[in-house]
Amino acid sequence: MRRRDFPRLTAGLAAVGASTTAARRDGAPRVIVVGAGMAGLSAARHLGSLGIDVTVLEARDRVGGRIRTSRLWPDLPVDLGASWIHGAADNPLSAVARAAGLQTHRTSYDSYRLYVTARARAAGVHGYGTRRVDTVLREARRIARQSSPDLSLGAAIDLARPGLPPQSPLGIQLAFDLASNHTLEYGADPDDLSARYGDAAGYPSDGDDALLPGGYDRLAAAVGRGLAIRTGVTVVRVSQDDLGVTVVDAAGATMRADAVLVTVPLSLLKDAAIDFDPGLPGTTQQAIERIGFGLLDKQFLRFDEPFWPTDVDWLEHLDTDAANWPQWVSFAPFRRTPLLLAFTGGSTAWSTERRSDRAVVDDMLRALRSMFGRSVPRPRGWQITRWGNERYTRGGYSYNAAGMLPSDRRALAEPFGRVHFAGEATHVEHYGTVHGAYLSGLAAAQRIAVQVAT
């Protein structure tokens, strides 16, 4: 298990412990926020603290967006969406959690155990092959830097190692690395990720991440506490004129405001789920089209007793088929709970979503039995996500696709008159993360506050 080095996070923080709204005066500027994910909640909270009249409109029947905690098992909250506060020591969400009195538990990428399957060993694989794999990736990125136009990571690897047999030891190790550290990191296949920019997401610098045993939704609730939030409202149209903006929902109801902040997932913008009048500028539309939007799904299995080592956080499964459940998280070290979490990403996730729960569980059990023996029992229960089929998400989170530029994210964050955008997809460095969404909301709120005050 490896982890990239990330730059230190130095952005500001809006304190959750402070009042959510200042005393409002008659005629205060009015802002509508579309979406009650972390970007929308952080923006609305900051704007409210400045005395601005803010209403948050959310299509779902809950707040949090891609933060979703299941309480199907009353004694065991399960985060179906976002799970970790990455780089907890430097992450602004850690301060939010502390202010809200939320318990956290650190996990480490250095706490792992590798299992190499019998068929991988028969092919000559006995470990990660880190040095050889890194050599291939460095060569692929060197080729990509010298190429115009941008290459996908998959295409650059093909140029770096033309004709590499996929079932050779290096081919198997390289495929495993790509599956574990790229597809399950960004929710996209190597043939879709940019070779230049596809591995550029930043986490705060502290290496340990933190889970929230009580559920990540409590963090979203803390940021949203006291805000005017209307759930079950699907925005379908945003129009603007010289005097303000008009927001129209699916029922035909309208609202007027001085500005609007749109924080829906990038997938909805790609699908033109909201009609903008006038239409979006070419640079904004180009950014929407070029930034990638991937898929990462989670599969939880709950057992009566752990049959795996309970002193490590991560279990890795290196097989000749790189998509054969390569990464698992054990919840035993901190919850003493016999719960395992696996992931699917990219095209594998899309295909897995079309399978029944039982077929998926059976497939997971085959992988576990290759790791721990034939005595692995059937689970007492499971929970499986299908974010690609979720109406208001339609995928996971954004990634740097082949052919795009980091400046596309800045273009997406650029205001269009009185229409503003925020969300993880607008953050150049911390895209694909909750803290990236949180920070993007604060940045957008600052721009809106200046605009409506003039």
N, C-alpha and C positions, 0 to 999 in steps of 0.2 A: 504494500500500500504506500502510495507516494502522494505528496502534496506540493503544489507549486508555491513559490515564494510570492507574496503579494505586498504591494506598497501600503504604507501606513495610511489609515483613514483619518482625515483631519477636519471633516465637515462638522457643522454645528448641530445643536440639539434643541428641540423645543420640549421643555420639561412637562411631563405628564402631571406632575404634582401641582402645577399652576392651574388657575381658573381657566376654563375652556373659552369663556367669553368675557370681554370687557363690557362695562355698562354701555348700552347702545343708545344713541341719540336718534331722534326722529330724522328720517331722511338719510340714514346711514347707507353707504353703498351696499348693493346686494350682489352676491355671487352664487351661482349654482355649480355644484360639483357633481359630475356624473361618474358614479362608481364609488362604492364604500370599501374598496381594498385599502391596503396600507397607504398608497399614494394619496388617494382621496381623503382618507381620514387625517393624515398628517397635515395636508394642505388646509382642510376645513378647520382643524384645531388652531393652526397658526393664524389663519384669517380671522377666526372668531376672537382670538386673544387681542386682536387689533381693533375690535369694535365693529367689524364688518358683518353684515347679516348674511349668513351662509346656510344654504339648504343642500343636503346631500341626497341625491336620487340613486337608488340601487335597484337593479332589476330582480335580484335574488330576494329570498325571504329572510336573509341574514346579512350581517356585515362580515368583512374579512376577505371577500373575493377568493383568491387562490389560497388563502388561509382557511382551512376547513377541518375542524376537529369532530370526529365521530365519538358519540357516547353510546353506541350500540351495546358495548360491554360496560355496564355502569361502574364497575370497579377499575376500568382501564381505558382512559381516554386515548384515542388513536388519531394522530394527525395525518389526514389523507392528502393534504397539500403540503405547504411549507412545514418543515420540521425543526431546522437548526437556526440558531443565531450564530453566524459564521464569524470566526475570529473574535470570540466573545469579549476579550479584554478591551479591544479597541472599538467594538461595534456600538453605535449609538443606541441600538435597541436594548443593549444590556442595561443602560441607564433607565430606559423606559420600564423594563421589567423590574428593576430594583425599586423604582418609585411606586410601582403598582403592587409591590410586595409579592412578586411571583417567584416561585422556586425554579431554579435552573440546575441542570446537571451537565457537566463537561464530558465530552467524548473526544477521543484522539484518533487521528489517522495512523498514529504509530502503534496503536493497540489493535493488532490483527493476527490472523493465522491463515496461512495459505494451504489449500488442498489441491493437489495435482491429481487429476483422474488417472485411472489405470491406462486408458487409451492414449492420453497425452504422454504419460511416461513411456509407453510402448513406442511412441513416435520420437522419443529422445528428449522430451521436455522434463526438466527436474526443478525448475524455478522460473522466476520472472524473466530472466535474460535482460535485466535492466540496462546494462552497458550497451549491448548490441542494439536493443530497441531504441535507446536514446540516440545512438549514432545514426540510425535510419531517419528518425524524426528531425534531427539537426540538418541532415543532408536534404531532406524534403523541404524544410523551411528555407534553406539557402537557395534551392532551386526556385521556390516560390517568390522570394524577394527579387530575383533576377528576371522574373517572368512578367509579361504584360499581355493580356489581362491577368487578373487574379486567378489562381488555381484553387481547386478544392484540395483539402488535405489528402483525400484519396488519390487524386490525380498526381499530386506532387510525390507521394510515396511510390506510385507506380513508376515515375521517372527516376526516383532515387534508387529503386531496386527493381528494375524491369525483369519480369519473368520469375519473380520470387515464388517458389511453390507454396501455396497456402497451407499445405500440411507438412511442410518442413518445420524443424524446431523453431527457427526464427519466424517463419510465417505464422505459426500458432501463437508464439509469444507476442508478436506485434499485434495480431488481431485481438488478443486478450487486453493488451494495453489500450488499444483504441476503444474497445467496448467499455472498459472500466473507467478510464480517465478522460474520455472524450464524449462518447455517446451517452453514458450515464451521468456525465457532468452537464452537458448542454442540451440533451434531448434530441440530438441530431446525428446522422450518420457521417462518417468521414467524407463521403462523396458530396455532402451538402455544406460542411464547415469550410470556412475560408482557411487556406493554408497560412496566410499572413496574419490574420486577425482572429481566427477561430478559437484560439486558446488564450484570449486576452482578458477574460473576466477577472476582476479583482475582488479579493476578500480582504478584510482588515488583517493586519500583520500577525496577530497572535495565532498560533497554530491550533489551539483547541477550540472546538465548537461547543455549543450548548443546546441541549434539548430542554423543553418545558414540560415536565411530567404532568402538570395539570392541564395541558392543552395550549397550543399556540393561539387558539381563538381568544384566550383570556388577554393576550397581549393586544390583539386588535380591539377587543372590547375596552381595554384601558385607554387606548388612544382615542377611541370614538365616544367615550363617556361624556354625556352632556351635550353632544352635538344634535342638531336637528336633522335626523335621518329618516327618509321615507323609503321603505322597502317595497318590493313588488311593483316598481315603476320602471318600465322599459323605455328609455329614450330612443326615439327613431329619427328625430330631425333637430338640427341646430341651425338657426339662421341669425344673421346679424345685420344691423344697419347702423347709421350714425349715432343713434341714441342708446343702443344696447343690443341685447341678444334675446331671442325667443327660443325656448326649448319646448318641443312637442313630444308627448309620450304616445305609446301604442294605443291608448284609449282616446286619443285626440285632445287631451287636456294640454293647455299651454301655460308656461311660466315666463315671466320677463325678469331680466337681471341686467346688471351693468357689465358682467363678464361671466364666462362659463369656463370651467376646467374639465376636460374630458380625460378620464383615467381608465377607460376600459382596456382589456387586453388587446395587444396588437392584432390578434387574429380577427377580432370584430371589425377593426379598421380595414384589414385586408379584405374582408367579406362585405364591406360597405354596409354594415349593419346600421350605421347612422348616416343620414343624408345631410350634407353640409351645403348651406346656401348663403353666400356664393360658394362655389366649389373650392376645395383646398388648393393651395399653390402647387405648382409643379414640383418644387423641391420637397415639399411635405409628402406629396403623393409618391414620389420616387423613393423616399425613405421608407414609406409604408411597404412598398413593393419589394425593396431590396433587403431589408432586415429580415432575417429568418425567424420563424416561430416553430419551436420544436414540441416534443411531447415526452414527458417522463411520467410513468405510472408506478404505483406502489402496490405491493401484494403482501399482506400480513397473514401469518399463520400463527395460531395460538395452540399450544400443546398443554398437556397436564403436567409434564415434567421436562426439564431441559435434558437433552441427550448430546449436547454440544458443549464445548468448554465455556465456562461462565466467567472467565477472567479476561476476556478480550471483547472489544466493541465490534470489530469487523471480522467476517469470515469470507474468504475469497476462494472461488471455485474456478480453477484453470483447466479448461477442457479443450479438445480439438475443435469444438463448436463454440466460438467466442460468445455467442448469444445465449448460451446455456446457463442462465442465472449466475453471472460472474461475481456478483456482490450481494452480501447479506449483512444486516445489522442485527446484533443481539441486544435485547433489552434486559437480559439477565443481570449484567453487572450492576445496574443501578436500581432497577425495579424488583429484582429477584423474581421476575416474571418470565415464564417460558414462552416468550414472544419473539418471532423472527420476522424481519422485514427484508423483502427482495425488491428489485427494481427492473423495469423494462424501459428502454428509451428508443427514440427514433423510429425507424420502420418496424423494428421488432415490437415496440409498444403498440403501434397502429394495428399490426396483425393480431397481437394478443388480445386487443379489445374486442375482436370479432369472435373470440372463443368463449365458451361457457366457463363459469366459475369452476365447475368440477374438472373440466379439461385442464385448466390452468393449474389447479391445485395438484392434480395427478402428475403434471409435468414437473412442478416444483419438487414433489416428493421423490421423483426419480433422481433429480439432481442431489437432493439431500442424502439419498441412500448411496449415491456414488461417493459422497463425502464421509458418511458416518456408518455405513453398513445397512444390510437389509432389514435390520430390526427397527428402523425408524418408523414410528407409528403414524397413523393418520391424525391430523390436527383435530382438536375439539371445535375449532371455529376458524373462520377466515374473513378478511375484508379486502376487496380488490377494487382499485380505482379505475375509472375510464374517463379521464379528463378530456380526451379527444371528442367524446360524445356529449360532453356537458355543454348545454345550450349557450351559456354566457361565458365560456372559456375557450372551447374548441381547440384545446391543445395544452401546452405547459407554460413555456416562457420563451423569451426571445434568445436568439444566438446570432453570432456574426457569420453570415452566410457568404459563400464564395461570390465574389463580385461586388460586395458592398464595401463601404468605407466607414470607419468610426465616426466620421463627420455626418453620416446619415442619421445617427442618433441625435446629434445636436440639431440637425435640421428638423427632426420630428418634435423636439422640445421647443422649437422657435414659435412664439405666438403668431397667430394669424388674426390680426385685428384684435377683437375682443374674445377670440377663441384661443384657449391655452390647452396644452397637453402635458400630462405627467404619467408616470408609471415606470416600471423597471426597464421597459424598452427604450426609454428616453435617456437613460443614464449611460454615458460612454464607458465608464469603468466598472460599475457595479451592477450591470444588467443581469437579469435572471435571478435576483436576490430580493428578499424582503427589505433589507436595509437600503438597497438601491432604489426601490419604490418609495420608501419612506423619505429618503433624501431628495428624490425628484419632486415629491409633493411639497416639501419645504421650499425648494428653489422656485417652483411655480407660484407658490403663495406669495413669495417676496415680489415676484414680477407683477402679479395681479394687484397686490396692495399698492404698488407705485402707480399702476395704471388707473385704478378706480379713485385714487386720491387726487388726481389732477383734473 
